[in-house]
């Protein structure tokens, strides 16, 4: 089993006053020395101290003392037992006690962040769309394979069930019925007798990657049910191919759909559409989809995180550049495993006066 490293980042003390960096160093030195740690001091005159403490087992701590009143302690250590973790906690508790003795009521804020585990068998840290790091309660790697197109992971979360992750991007968890409902119109549509084209959707639909479907068929059944057991049923067909030539073929044949559901990709985070081929791909899909959408049809798609206002605004600007005039509405939905609010769009062809 590979080792796990426990790193405590930014255990910090924010003070109400400027500090004597040397005095802080002298007060905290004995705590680290008691642990048999070797000290290296860097002094930048007006910019304070950086002190590194290294233990024989490779564990180390960085003590950063800023003269304006900020003291940081970063500690990284290898822990293979509870005793090692207790030693880390005891050391940090002593640092906090000593700081409180030195500064009493002048400490404005003390913050000790949770430990981050690195190098373990299970990766539990995944970024949100707006760049925040989220720690998931992952306890099992269910599936991890590389296809010709991407890395495919299915991880088990205690809260969210199995989660599909494609090339580091959290796609869908068994808990995320809200996502499926939102991208299908939030229960406002009657699909009876209607023709529906679904683009993307790793748990089904028109998908380029057979391995995604195989993984979901086995490990995401709470999401996709038995629909992927057969790629063709009485009222559906799942195509394993690039959706662009399929859309072009349908447009050439004059085939039209009541609904097009685009679950290929989120709105790009980039705000430079002329330089990003992803935006060109998005516009191409939109144009082709409008060509196969009936005049009174609806196009559903995900947007992105509600915090990415610039990217969402740029997406809405792209809608005015399509070959036909369109209108749109949007709603914001909480998708459980995303741990952020997500925007969904409904787009339709603008009615023109005859």
Number of C-alpha atoms within 10 A of each C-alpha: 5 8 13 17 18 22 22 20 18 18 18 20 21 17 19 15 14 11 18 14 22 13 10 17 17 9 14 16 16 13 16 21 14 9 14 13 21 13 16 11 11 11 13 9 9 10 12 19 21 18 17 20 20 20 16 10 9 10 17 20 21 19 22 21 25 20 18 17 18 19 23 18 20 17 22 20 21 18 19 12 8 8 9 14 14 12 13 17 11 13 15 20 12 14 19 18 11 16 18 15 11 14 15 12 10 13 17 13 11 15 11 14 12 12 13 15 21 17 11 12 13 14 17 19 16 17 14 15 21 13 8 10 11 13 13 18 16 19 14 16 16 14 17 14 12 13 12 8 12 14 16 20 23 26 25 23 20 11 14 19 19 27 25 27 21 19 13 14 16 18 19 26 26 21 18 19 14 14 22 15 13 25 21 23 19 14 10 9 10 8 12 6 8 11 15 18 22 21 25 22 20 26 23 24 23 23 23 19 18 16 19 26 24 16 21 24 22 14 20 22 16 15 20 18 13 12 18 20 13 11 14 12 11 5 7 14 16 17 19 16 14 14 19 15 11 14 21 16 14 17 17 11 10 11 13 20 22 18 24 25 22 23 20 19 17 17 20 21 20 14 16 12 16 9 10 12 12 16 21 14 13 17 17 14 19 19 18 21 25 27 21 24 24 18 15 12 19 22 27 23 25 23 24 25 25 20 14 19 12 13 21 20 11 18 21 15 11 16 18 12 12 15 12 12 14 15 13 15 10 15 15 16 18 17 20 18 20 22 13 18 14 21 25 23 19 19 19 20 18 13 11 6 4 3
